[in-house]
Amino acid sequence: MSIDLNQYEVGPIKKKRHSLAGRTSIFWHCLMTSLAGAPSTHRLERFDKSIRLDIDTTLTGEDVILVACDKVYFFNYAVPFLRSLAAVEGTFFVHMHLLDPDADVEEKLRQLRTELGNTHLSFGIDTLFGLKLPTRLNIYYNCSRFIAADRLLELGVGRLLILDVDTIMRSSPWKKFDGFKAEGAFVFREHAKKPWYKILANTVYLQNSANIRAFTRRFSTALLAVLATNPTYHIDQIIPYYLLKIGRRRFASVFAPVPADVMSLSYDPAASFWTAKGGGKHADKFQSEIRSINKAHRTSADDPLEEA
């Protein structure tokens, strides 16, 4: 069972800000979640019931890359992302959080499991059913992977790297986290004035430690609580900023900046992967890279959507 998407808005959000009242509400939820000895789990339990997991190999102790997408982003970006990973030396585990996919997506996933010899592909199908979601549904789309991250850590994954799905892999990012002293990492933007721009959520690194599990439980709980208030703008960056600010005594030494040579928005050849922000995914350079990746992996079973 899934929800009726016609009752939601899924287009770009034009008003890219949180009002004072909105920021106050978000901070209050973050504060209450942080002060709770054991954050409430009733929304997480409803989230779990809305997910159908398909994991064909154990993820316990493994390094896992986590991405999320709907059907359109799956064919436009997830498929070339996975294919770019296939060209990288090494063996990889990828978990995809799929938002209300159809049979075409599931069929393509099973095809990719055969096509991509170096990648163990697992996925969770999010029916969106039973959750209190915002009217602007893409707000949930953007933060669902961070709720899924909490559940994957509970399943026992070793390390998580949470990425935007519009990513092109160039080399293994895990090598750059070997010897990394911090337990987690965000892309911090200290120069930004607005709290929703202080953290860039396109690359998040998490070890499976007690400190990280405590943080991700607060993160997922706060996300679900704020989603239920029908926010008007994205919350996947402002909430971790507030949680780290409130919990700085515990988390100041837990998190560090993502190493500079891991991710690039400007096609740095030394970066492990390239990703696009906002309209950058439609730029000629990024689309040219995607076309090259898909052409290199073209098969007779390719979905017609990939020809666009």
Steps between C-alpha positions, in 0.01 A plus 500: 500500500622852421369853528321718246773732374245736347441657841863618522721757327819361347648792304792725597450723803523864398517656847837366617492600864357422842296766677586602855201299625612201294858517630372531857283191458784299347743603775244409767454149354879456482534616861225268628648207309847574638380533859301176490695216656344259251346678199147392414488212252134495396562690174806285425288190547249635248789577264626142530155363415492707182826347371546171315865397514673291232850412623656203322820491708588594855603861557639434848838666537507619138572845357171607340417788267143623553295699247129572458283585200161476332437339159604802293827551687560125497518480121655845448767484770509180708565272203801702374621539860505122544664453160769756582572300816541186288801664333674557835744239632371314804186338637217722620178474697222741400163534669230690312201651679232505228202729534177344372666320205309305237564159344734650237737621772502166681563314173789733415650452846508125458658543156767726652577240765616276215659774292711657774746232598686700765194637682273335756171681458231503770195719518208608710166579339332792676123481448458835684200341669419570865723806536392859559665669204534866400299644213825565314593135466853558372587624851446142615680366193812696594515388864372139477852362449607637838215316669599187308860552618391462862340166416806376304729578793262301717540209256875510566664659196860597566518842336249705302559756229175684423500671162276684260396264223613744229860392555769374264759275663866538400689298761431323827410755770557244775878516461489868596318416824748229600684646797243780532495579872149643531199270535289707261531778247286767336576764239505802732454849361590726791491810280129458424270738686176302487474193729356288218818561296754431777519132404490354150325164514629354173783306669470358853739244651404289802683226690287257694592615850302576815538874445387480137203276581394750768525783249318323217220400737457866593525596132239252376265572791522877449450464124180300543370737768560808285360332188174454691476881542481551121821705450518726196869456418764228519605385847781250433768769551358725771417210735854354521634853546268558796565153645877554491460846650281370784716191554840663451633365833453143382548534125764772455780242481285238325451682169754658267483648148484259208852481349533752218602241241194276550225703328511771235231728357746633242636184332827485690687202349648416843156453659354154560171610353329792331156613597265778392315756706160635392495583130856373460365155424359638174827662393659384173811361674306288747255372239787420264663286769171316555456434129852361477441267795171370362645454152783290641248271670231495232308170481192390308308491830556869572193696596383747233519779758878473487505598135383854580 
